[in-house]
Amino acid sequence: MALNQDGLIGGRDIRPVRCFTCGKLLGDKYEEFERRLKQGEDPKHALDELGIKRYCCRSTMLTSIDLTDEIAKFKR
Amino acid sequence: MEFILSGANPAFANSIRRAAMREAPVMAIDEVEFKTNESAMYDEVLAHRLALTPLRTPLKGYVLPSECSCRDGRCSKCSVSLTLKCEGPATATSGDLKSTDEEVTPVSSSVPIIKLEKGQRLELTAIARLGLGREHAKWQPGIVAYKYIPIFKVDGKACDGCGACVKACPQGIISLVKEKPKISDPVQCILCKACSEACPPKAITIGSDATKFVFRIESTGALPPEQILFKAMATLEDKCKEFGKLVKKLKG
């Protein structure tokens, strides 16, 4: 599984507000999801507990990459 | 919300699904005026994120801009304005949106809009309007889907009661009753046919009942699921009536 510098899958990113495929609201679940991963929780268990059932939403949660801090270095 | 629709056909079930996804009006941010945006992201990106944030929609009181007498979509009957003001270091979230109507507020207050570094400011006014899912996904009230109820048939002569189907079922809803497999809860069946494939004597056939459907409505939170259904059915009814009138004209 790919881990970034924070040891997270994904990490702090420009979090998609909704699932790219089905449109479920995911934006409000990242913080909790990341907190759980940092505590060493299994991503599968965390996703299940957050009620993210469909594989489209699950992959959106797992695979988004953090870019906010990178982009913040540059001017628009 | 889950319910079973019986005595219908696939065409009817699909019109309900489509109407619920496309025709139940909900509020969403449609226009954003930026006063200050010193964040790392472009105005358009932030506007898009704001638009996708679901807003609670009151059942009465607002009309679609296309049906409003004001014509420009900016009066209090067809629009709500929300303001956001945030200064870094902080993350501007949907909870920072201050609405002029307390009934039109973000469903969740913790959707991050943008992370602001020290000294970066963000100030904007957003205008939310009613809209239909057929125009943009931000106005979709939720996810509506249905599936068939299975017809689970066991050839009593061929079945040897080995229990391979019980193990194969990913939903764990098959059990042996007097050495013959039975489905305990047909609604849970996902019609994957793992049971019939796993059966050594090929005694199981899975069909689908095209008159019975399991419906599932998952709201974004903008409207309660039953309201999505009521509104969808009302539009469907209106459309059928209008079609009937046009057919009558054709006759006359």
HADDOCK unambig.tbl for C-alpha pairs under 7 A between the chains (distance, minus, plus):
assign (segid A and resid 17 and name CA) (segid B and resid 49 and name CA) 6.33 0.50 0.50
assign (segid A and resid 17 and name CA) (segid B and resid 52 and name CA) 6.51 0.50 0.50
assign (segid A and resid 17 and name CA) (segid B and resid 53 and name CA) 6.85 0.50 0.50
assign (segid A and resid 17 and name CA) (segid B and resid 111 and name CA) 6.90 0.50 0.50
assign (segid A and resid 24 and name CA) (segid B and resid 220 and name CA) 6.75 0.50 0.50
assign (segid A and resid 25 and name CA) (segid B and resid 220 and name CA) 6.75 0.50 0.50
assign (segid A and resid 27 and name CA) (segid B and resid 111 and name CA) 4.83 0.50 0.50
assign (segid A and resid 27 and name CA) (segid B and resid 112 and name CA) 6.48 0.50 0.50
assign (segid A and resid 28 and name CA) (segid B and resid 108 and name CA) 6.74 0.50 0.50
assign (segid A and resid 28 and name CA) (segid B and resid 110 and name CA) 4.97 0.50 0.50
assign (segid A and resid 28 and name CA) (segid B and resid 111 and name CA) 4.39 0.50 0.50
assign (segid A and resid 71 and name CA) (segid B and resid 40 and name CA) 6.23 0.50 0.50
assign (segid A and resid 72 and name CA) (segid B and resid 40 and name CA) 4.99 0.50 0.50
assign (segid A and resid 75 and name CA) (segid B and resid 40 and name CA) 6.91 0.50 0.50
assign (segid A and resid 76 and name CA) (segid B and resid 40 and name CA) 6.30 0.50 0.50
